Amino acid sequence: MSITKKALGKIKPENRKFVGKSKALADQVNEVLNLKGMNQKDASIKLGKYQSEISKWLSGQHNPTLRTITSLEVLLGTDLLITPLQAKAKFEKKEYVYMTVHAQPKIMAAGQYIPTKSPNRRYQVISETRGIKVA
């Protein structure tokens, strides 16, 4: 067994989990910063912190406090951490409806199929009985 494998085998499971969660949080913050069009410098100015401190937070190798995470959530306008109970309350009440509509222009009666300008679809199907447009 190699020295590296021996060393990795000695890492405590809680340390492995900590590193994974810390990296996941850092990735999430970086993703939201990018979506908001912000960089580390912008975040440091808005939070009143040194840019080097923000860099540590976003490296995934820093142990951010709950206060730090909350400050980032307020700055970014989104939750970064969510408990299972919060997730259940937020997502359990949502109902999703999926509908697949298939239309095949086999018989082209007058008014049944209308050519569209879309390059992906040749015809726009109009249901005259229900007034539903399916494109």
N, C-alpha and C positions, 0 to 999 in steps of 0.2 A: 504494500500500500504506500502511495506517495505521501510526502510530507504535507502537501496541500490538502489531500483528502483527509488525513489525520486531523489537521487543524480545523477543517470545515466540520468534521464529525464532532468536535468538542464545543461547537457553538450551541448555546442553550436555545431551545425551541422558542422561548419568549423573546430572545434577541432577534431571531430570524423573523418572527412575526412583527416585531417593532420596526425593523428595517423595511419590511415590505409595506407596512402601513404608512410609514414616514415617506417613502418614495411615492406611494400612490397619492398621498395628500399633496406633495410637491408637484407631481404631474398634473393634478387637478387644478391647482392654483395657476400653474404656468398656462394650462389650456384656457382657463377663464380670462387670464390677463391678455392672452393673444386674441380671444374673441372680442374683448372690450377695446382692443387696439392700444393696450398699455404695455409698458416695459418695466423693468426693475427700477429704473430711475424715476418714472412717473409714480410708481407705488411708494418709493422711498420719500418723495416729496409730499405726497398726500397723507402718508402716515407719520411724517415727521421723524423718520428713522434714517440712519446712514445706509447708503446703497449696499455696503458690504454686509450689513445685517440682513437686508432683504435677500441678498445673494445666498447667505447661509440658510435662510428659511426655505428657499426654493431649490436648494441642492438635494434635499431629501436626506441629508446627514445631520440635521439639526432637530432637537427635540422641542417643537413649538409648544408653548403653553396654550391653555384654553383661551386665555385673554388674547394672545397673538392670533389664534385662529379666528376668534370672534371679530377682531379688528379687520382681518382680511375679508371676512364675510360681509361686514358693513361696507368696506371699500368697494368690493366687487358686486354687491347687491345680490348675492346668491348664497345658499347654504353650501358649505364645504363638507361638513359632517352632519350626518342624520342618523338618529338612533332607529333601531328596528320598530319601536312603537310609533315614532314620527313617520316613518316610511309607510307603515300600515295605515295610519290615519290619512296620509296624503294620497296614497295610490289605491287603496282598497275600494274606495267609493267610486272610482272611475269605471264607466262601462264603455267597452269598445265594441263597435259594430263594424263588421267587415262585410262588404258586399262585392260580389263579382258579377259584372254584366258582360254578357257575350252578345254581340250583334253580328250577323252575317248578312251581307247584302245579296241574298240569293235572287229574290224577286224584287225588282225595283218599281214599285207602284208609284204613281204621281204623289209627291208630298211625303213619301215615306222616308226616303233618304235624300239628304241634301249634301252636295259636295262642300268640303271645307277647304280652307287655305292652309291647314296644317300639313307639313310634309310627312309626318308620321302616321296620320290618319287620313284615309281617303274620303270617308263619309261621316257625317254626323247623324246619329240616329235620334229621331224625335218620336216620343211616345205620345200619340194624339189622345189616347184615352185618359192618361193621367197627367199630361202636361210636363213630363219629366224629360230633360235633355240629358243624354248620355253621350259623352264625347270620348 
